[in-house]
Amino acid sequence: QVQLVESGGGLVQPGGSLRLSCAASGFIFSSYDMRWYRQAPGKEREWVAIITKSGSTNYADSVKGRFTISRDNGKNTVYLQMSSLKPEDTAEYYCYRTNGFISSWGQGTQVTVSS
């Protein structure tokens, strides 16, 4: 079955950087768009970034210019490089994939931006 496993979260100071990874299995990774979402305490889950199967990318306005999504089809992994982090980036970050019928989420990785 589809499995998405995020890693790379942690505590970082404002202005710092982190790289999140999402290791995928159970499907043909290269054939699907992949997304990152995040959910801050007390808030709804929000979309962060997408990378299509062809490699095109798009970002939420709140992270544009600071975050970069990428993928390595040989490793079945999608990444989220986060730079210039702000306290408002604090959230649980989730990897997401859908085939149009079934949605799959990872378990999440916590990112905390604080001094």
C-alpha positions in Angstrom: 0.0 0.0 0.0 1.0 3.6 -0.3 3.4 4.8 2.4 4.7 8.3 2.9 7.3 8.9 5.6 8.4 12.4 6.4 11.7 13.3 8.2 14.0 16.2 8.8 11.9 18.4 11.1 13.3 20.0 14.2 13.9 23.1 16.2 15.5 26.0 14.3 16.1 29.7 15.0 14.4 32.4 13.0 16.3 32.9 9.7 17.6 29.3 9.7 17.1 26.5 7.3 15.8 23.0 7.3 15.3 20.3 4.6 12.4 18.0 4.9 12.2 14.6 3.1 9.3 12.4 2.3 10.1 8.8 1.3 7.4 7.2 -0.8 6.6 3.6 -1.5 3.7 1.5 -2.8 3.2 3.3 -6.1 5.0 4.5 -9.2 6.4 7.7 -7.7 7.5 9.3 -10.9 4.0 9.2 -12.3 2.4 11.4 -9.6 2.4 15.0 -8.5 3.5 15.4 -4.9 2.5 18.1 -2.4 3.5 19.4 1.0 1.0 20.7 3.5 1.4 22.1 7.0 -0.8 22.5 10.0 -0.1 24.9 12.8 -1.6 24.5 16.3 -5.2 25.6 16.3 -5.3 26.2 12.5 -6.5 24.3 9.5 -4.1 22.4 7.4 -2.8 24.5 4.5 -1.2 23.7 1.2 2.5 24.7 0.9 3.9 23.5 -2.4 3.5 21.1 -5.3 5.8 19.5 -7.7 4.3 17.8 -10.7 5.4 14.6 -12.3 7.1 16.6 -15.0 8.9 18.7 -12.4 6.9 22.0 -12.5 6.5 23.7 -9.1 4.2 26.1 -7.4 4.1 27.6 -3.9 1.8 29.2 -1.5 2.4 33.0 -1.3 3.4 32.7 2.3 6.5 30.6 1.4 7.3 31.7 -2.1 10.9 32.7 -2.5 11.9 31.0 0.8 10.9 27.3 0.2 11.9 25.0 -2.6 10.3 21.7 -3.4 12.2 19.1 -5.4 12.1 15.4 -6.1 14.4 12.5 -6.8 12.5 9.9 -8.7 15.5 7.4 -8.4 15.1 7.6 -4.6 11.3 7.9 -4.6 11.7 11.0 -2.4 10.3 14.5 -2.4 12.1 17.3 -0.5 11.2 20.7 0.9 14.1 23.0 1.4 13.1 25.7 3.8 15.1 28.9 4.2 14.7 32.2 6.0 12.4 30.5 8.4 10.0 32.5 10.5 8.1 31.7 13.7 4.9 31.6 11.7 6.4 28.6 9.8 6.1 26.5 12.9 3.8 23.6 12.1 3.5 19.9 11.5 4.5 19.3 7.9 2.9 16.6 5.8 3.6 14.9 2.5 0.5 14.2 0.3 -0.3 12.3 -2.8 -3.6 11.5 -4.5 -4.6 9.4 -7.5 -7.8 11.3 -7.9 -9.7 8.8 -5.8 -7.7 8.0 -2.8 -5.6 10.6 -0.8 -2.6 9.5 1.1 -0.8 11.4 3.9 2.4 10.9 5.8 2.5 10.9 9.6 4.0 14.4 9.6 7.2 16.0 10.9 7.3 18.9 13.3 9.1 22.1 12.5 9.5 24.6 15.3 11.0 28.0 14.6 11.9 29.8 17.8 14.8 31.6 19.4 
